[in-house]
Amino acid sequence: MERILIVEDELIVARDIRKILEKAGYKTTGVARSVEDAMTIIAESRPTFVLVDIFLKGKFTGIDLALQLNKANIPFIYISANSNQGVLEAAKTTNPYGFIVKPFRERDLLVTLDIARYRYEMQRQLQSQELSNSATKPFTGNRSTKIHRHAYKDLIGASASMIQVYQLIEQVAPFDTSVLLLGESGTGKEVVANSIVQASERKTKPFIRINCAAIPASLIEAELFGYEKGAFTGANKSKPGKLALADGGTILLDEIGEMPMDMQAKLLRVLQEKEIEPIGATAFIKTNIRIIAATNRNLEQEVGQGRFRLDLYYRLHVFPITLPPLRERKEDIPLLVKHFIQYYSNKLQKTITGVDEPAMQKLQQYNWLGNVRELQHRIERSVLLAKDNVIHDI
């Protein structure tokens, strides 16, 4: 049975939390009102999880306690009345397994605990995989790993940051874990999503891509969840949504930060209960899909400003992969240039062999605010305009 320590200086709140936990079958190891009290209880009876408020009695905060919990390898969840950006950023640095904002419902607490348990178990499984040796080896394009080489055919780079991305793909691909892809526009989030799918057991199943920013808010529910005949004016026949069409496979929700709040609540149910409710339906439909979400937004900031659900954020944040901007991996530019030159030379039926040294220096000195996508477009244009076999002007 899981043993939970409650670190909360408001005794009424602590009592309510204890009742909720014990009703749900959890055992509590006690209530601490300060960091000092918490450390005493932890030493006497090591808890499985700790629920910790940020602002406590005494000179130390919940964030100070979190640092000690990390050292002891004890997972924890924050409970706080503060949801501003500063608090979220400070909490994030301690790598919590969840964050509950007061006031909260009984369901919020129990779901957050479920998510935290899932994340903790997943982390333990992932850490047990024998991937440490590959961390120090450069990526040559002929790696001997669990993932076949073709899974990386559209991912180019040998920098340390890209090697880390490859390793994360290897870790998460075999599981059905939700993945959150983070990074600026043009860093290749959709390419990474495709690599995850191709390296998974769902690679022969449907892979459906949805750009949440490209669908009007009034249509996104019908697009994702589908509808029954007669559900609204003009619904002359039933139509399955993208989530139903992806059953057995994977769906990529690109620009997830643009999804309306009411749709976020429905998506949360898909993640938690594995079921969807078409518009006008009288019953839920069970579904088996893996969700990969992507965004270039700062979701912590969106949560702090009330534009993104905190529970959905943590449900998606089970396994985040952050793609580095091109300006932080400029050593990969020659590899990318070579790849794009070969691709567009074949496409445009030209025989371009490369770029001259001044052109390459210019490419490596540029800041690339549009990242790999901007570089790709630049090379396409240069190949198109090239007058001989080497690109001089770029």
Residue pairs with C-beta under 8 A, 6 or more apart in sequence:
1 25
1 26
1 27
2 26
2 27
2 48
2 49
2 117
3 26
3 27
3 28
3 29
3 45
3 46
3 47
3 48
3 49
4 21
4 26
4 27
4 28
4 29
4 47
4 48
4 49
4 50
4 51
4 113
5 28
5 29
5 30
5 32
5 38
5 41
5 42
5 47
5 49
5 50
5 51
6 14
6 17
6 18
6 21
6 28
6 30
6 31
6 32
6 51
7 31
7 32
7 33
7 35
7 37
7 38
7 50
7 51
7 52
7 53
7 56
7 62
7 65
8 14
8 17
8 31
8 32
8 33
8 51
8 52
8 53
8 56
8 79
9 33
9 34
9 53
9 55
9 56
9 57
10 53
11 31
11 33
13 53
13 79
13 102
14 31
14 33
17 51
17 79
17 109
18 28
18 31
20 106
20 109
20 110
21 27
21 28
21 109
22 28
24 110
26 113
29 41
29 45
29 47
30 41
30 45
32 38
32 40
32 41
33 56
33 57
34 56
34 57
34 58
34 60
35 56
35 58
35 60
35 61
35 62
35 64
35 65
35 68
36 58
36 60
38 50
38 52
38 65
39 65
39 68
41 47
42 50
42 72
42 74
46 72
46 74
47 74
48 74
48 75
49 74
49 75
49 76
49 77
49 97
49 113
49 116
49 117
50 65
50 69
50 74
50 75
50 76
50 77
51 76
51 77
51 79
51 100
52 62
52 65
52 66
52 69
52 76
52 77
52 78
52 79
53 62
53 78
53 79
53 80
54 61
54 62
54 63
54 78
54 80
54 82
54 87
54 91
55 61
55 62
55 80
55 82
56 62
56 65
62 78
62 80
63 90
63 91
63 94
65 76
66 76
66 78
66 91
66 94
66 96
67 94
69 75
69 76
70 94
70 95
75 97
75 116
75 119
75 120
76 96
76 97
77 96
77 97
77 98
77 99
77 100
77 112
77 113
77 116
78 91
78 96
78 98
78 99
78 100
79 100
79 102
79 104
80 87
80 91
80 99
80 100
80 101
80 102
81 101
81 102
82 101
83 101
83 303
83 304
83 310
84 304
85 300
85 301
85 304
85 305
87 304
88 99
88 300
88 301
88 303
88 304
89 300
91 99
92 300
97 115
97 116
97 119
97 120
98 112
98 113
98 115
98 116
98 119
98 314
99 112
99 310
99 314
100 108
100 109
100 112
100 310
101 310
108 311
111 272
111 311
112 311
112 314
114 272
115 311
115 314
115 315
115 318
118 318
119 318
122 175
122 177
122 318
122 319
125 175
126 171
126 172
129 171
131 167
131 170
131 171
134 143
134 145
134 163
134 167
135 163
135 164
135 167
137 143
137 163
138 158
138 163
139 157
139 158
139 162
139 163
139 166
140 158
141 149
141 152
142 149
143 149
143 152
143 166
145 170
146 170
146 174
147 169
147 170
147 173
147 199
148 199
150 198
151 169
151 173
151 195
151 198
151 199
152 166
152 169
152 195
154 188
154 191
154 194
154 195
155 162
155 165
155 166
155 188
155 191
155 192
155 195
156 332
156 335
156 336
156 339
157 163
157 329
157 332
157 335
157 336
158 331
158 332
158 335
159 324
159 329
159 331
159 332
161 324
161 328
161 329
162 324
162 329
162 332
165 192
165 321
165 323
165 324
168 319
168 321
169 192
169 195
169 196
169 199
169 321
170 199
171 319
172 179
172 196
172 319
172 321
173 195
173 196
173 199
173 200
174 199
174 200
174 201
176 290
177 290
177 318
177 319
178 271
178 290
178 291
178 292
178 293
178 315
178 316
178 318
178 319
179 193
179 196
179 291
179 292
179 293
179 318
179 319
179 320
179 321
180 256
180 292
180 293
180 294
180 295
180 299
180 316
180 317
180 318
180 319
180 320
180 321
181 189
181 192
181 193
181 292
181 293
181 294
181 295
181 320
181 321
181 323
182 189
182 294
182 295
182 296
182 299
182 320
182 321
182 322
182 323
183 189
183 296
183 322
183 323
183 324
183 325
184 296
184 323
184 325
184 371
185 296
185 370
185 371
185 373
186 326
186 370
186 371
186 372
186 373
186 374
187 323
187 324
187 325
187 326
187 371
187 372
188 323
188 371
188 372
188 373
189 254
189 294
189 296
189 323
190 209
190 252
190 254
190 294
192 321
192 323
193 209
193 250
193 252
193 292
193 294
194 207
196 250
196 292
197 203
197 207
197 249
197 250
197 292
200 250
200 290
202 248
202 249
202 250
202 290
205 248
205 249
205 250
206 245
206 246
206 247
206 248
206 249
206 250
207 246
207 249
207 250
207 251
207 252
208 242
208 245
208 246
208 249
208 250
208 251
208 252
209 251
209 252
209 254
210 223
210 224
210 242
210 251
210 252
210 253
210 254
211 254
211 255
212 220
212 253
212 254
212 255
212 256
212 257
212 258
212 259
213 254
213 255
213 258
214 255
215 223
217 260
220 259
220 260
220 263
221 262
221 263
221 266
221 279
222 239
222 241
222 279
223 241
223 242
224 241
224 242
224 243
224 263
224 266
224 267
225 241
225 243
225 244
225 266
225 276
225 277
225 278
225 279
226 238
226 239
226 240
226 241
226 243
226 244
226 276
226 278
226 279
227 235
227 238
227 239
227 241
227 278
227 279
227 280
228 235
228 238
228 278
228 279
228 280
228 281
229 235
229 236
229 237
229 238
229 280
230 280
231 278
231 279
231 280
231 281
232 279
232 280
235 279
235 280
238 278
240 278
241 276
241 278
242 251
243 251
243 270
243 276
243 287
243 289
244 276
244 278
244 285
244 287
246 287
246 289
247 287
247 288
247 289
248 288
248 289
249 289
249 290
250 289
250 290
250 291
250 292
251 289
251 290
251 291
251 292
252 292
252 293
252 294
253 259
253 267
253 291
253 292
253 293
253 294
254 293
254 294
254 295
255 294
255 295
255 296
256 293
256 294
256 295
256 316
257 295
257 296
257 297
257 299
257 302
257 307
257 308
258 297
259 267
261 307
261 308
261 309
264 308
264 309
264 312
265 309
265 312
266 276
266 277
267 291
267 312
268 309
268 311
268 312
268 315
269 275
269 276
269 277
270 276
270 287
270 289
270 291
271 291
271 312
271 315
271 316
272 315
273 284
274 286
274 287
274 288
275 284
275 285
275 286
275 287
276 284
276 285
276 287
277 283
277 284
277 285
278 285
291 316
293 316
299 308
299 313
299 317
300 313
302 308
303 309
303 310
303 313
325 368
325 371
326 332
326 333
326 368
326 371
326 372
326 374
326 375
327 367
327 368
330 364
333 360
333 363
333 364
333 375
334 360
336 372
336 375
336 376
337 354
337 355
337 360
337 363
337 375
337 379
338 354
340 375
340 376
340 379
340 380
340 383
341 352
341 353
341 354
341 355
341 379
341 383
341 391
344 350
344 352
344 379
344 380
344 383
344 384
345 351
345 352
345 383
348 383
348 384
350 383
350 386
351 389
352 383
352 386
352 389
352 390
352 391
353 389
353 390
354 390
354 391
355 363
355 382
355 390
355 391
355 392
355 394
356 390
356 391
356 392
358 392
359 391
359 392
359 393
359 394
362 394
363 375
363 378
363 394
368 374
368 375
370 377
378 394
379 394
382 391
382 393
382 394
383 391
385 393
